[in-house]
Amino acid sequence: MATRKPTSFDARFPAERATAPDALEETSESAWQRFLALQEAPGADFERTQAQSGRLAFDPTRPMEPQADRDAASGTGPVTLDDVMVLARRNNRACPVPAQWAAFHRLLPTQALQGRVLVAPPPLQNAEWPATSPISKRLRLRDQIEWAARTGALQVAHDFLAALPEDQWHHLGQ
């Protein structure tokens, strides 16, 4: 059985991905000359060509606003799960501070299913707080927001979280 000669694209170690060839950087005078020739080539001055033809290829641009901000500003459309999640994660937020989180939990409705009463996932208790990572806290808040969406309380959840001042939030990295 013939073996092939390894190339620079092959992995060097069994668990390594194949590598791309190294980039070649040319710093010679001929490279500079090729660069200048490309700038002078026909069609290199696209904007001038478009202006001379009397038509613009594109409309002037403006910064785009996120859809949730446009809807909230215009007051159109109901609040979506994505809107509330964006609000809850703004400024690297993890969850409300414990007292506010307990108040948020009290706003969430219960749900009856097959004769049982189901409640929203509870916030972390004071004993759990120091031992729980900020990302786990964020995931628990996400569970509660999803609960609010399933039980029809998404607008209430949004209004409560939107009213919280920034110092009433626990942030990732704290």
DACORSUL-V870770 format. One record per residue. SS is DSSP state (helix for helix, strand for strand, loop for the rest). Layout:
BEGIN
ss=SS
ss=SS
END
This chain:
BEGIN
ss=loop
ss=loop
ss=loop
ss=loop
ss=loop
ss=loop
ss=loop
ss=loop
ss=loop
ss=loop
ss=loop
ss=loop
ss=loop
ss=loop
ss=loop
ss=loop
ss=loop
ss=loop
ss=loop
ss=loop
ss=loop
ss=loop
ss=loop
ss=loop
ss=loop
ss=loop
ss=loop
ss=loop
ss=helix
ss=helix
ss=helix
ss=helix
ss=helix
ss=helix
ss=helix
ss=helix
ss=helix
ss=helix
ss=helix
ss=helix
ss=loop
ss=loop
ss=loop
ss=loop
ss=loop
ss=helix
ss=helix
ss=helix
ss=helix
ss=helix
ss=helix
ss=helix
ss=helix
ss=loop
ss=loop
ss=loop
ss=loop
ss=loop
ss=loop
ss=loop
ss=loop
ss=loop
ss=loop
ss=loop
ss=loop
ss=loop
ss=helix
ss=helix
ss=helix
ss=helix
ss=helix
ss=helix
ss=helix
ss=helix
ss=loop
ss=loop
ss=loop
ss=loop
ss=loop
ss=loop
ss=helix
ss=helix
ss=helix
ss=helix
ss=helix
ss=helix
ss=helix
ss=helix
ss=helix
ss=helix
ss=helix
ss=helix
ss=strand
ss=strand
ss=strand
ss=strand
ss=loop
ss=helix
ss=helix
ss=helix
ss=helix
ss=helix
ss=helix
ss=helix
ss=helix
ss=helix
ss=helix
ss=loop
ss=loop
ss=loop
ss=strand
ss=strand
ss=strand
ss=loop
ss=loop
ss=strand
ss=strand
ss=strand
ss=loop
ss=loop
ss=loop
ss=loop
ss=loop
ss=loop
ss=loop
ss=helix
ss=helix
ss=helix
ss=helix
ss=loop
ss=loop
ss=loop
ss=loop
ss=helix
ss=helix
ss=helix
ss=helix
ss=helix
ss=helix
ss=helix
ss=helix
ss=helix
ss=helix
ss=helix
ss=helix
ss=helix
ss=helix
ss=helix
ss=helix
ss=helix
ss=loop
ss=loop
ss=loop
ss=helix
ss=helix
ss=helix
ss=helix
ss=helix
ss=helix
ss=helix
ss=helix
ss=helix
ss=helix
ss=loop
ss=loop
ss=helix
ss=helix
ss=helix
ss=strand
ss=strand
ss=strand
ss=loop
ss=loop
ss=loop
END
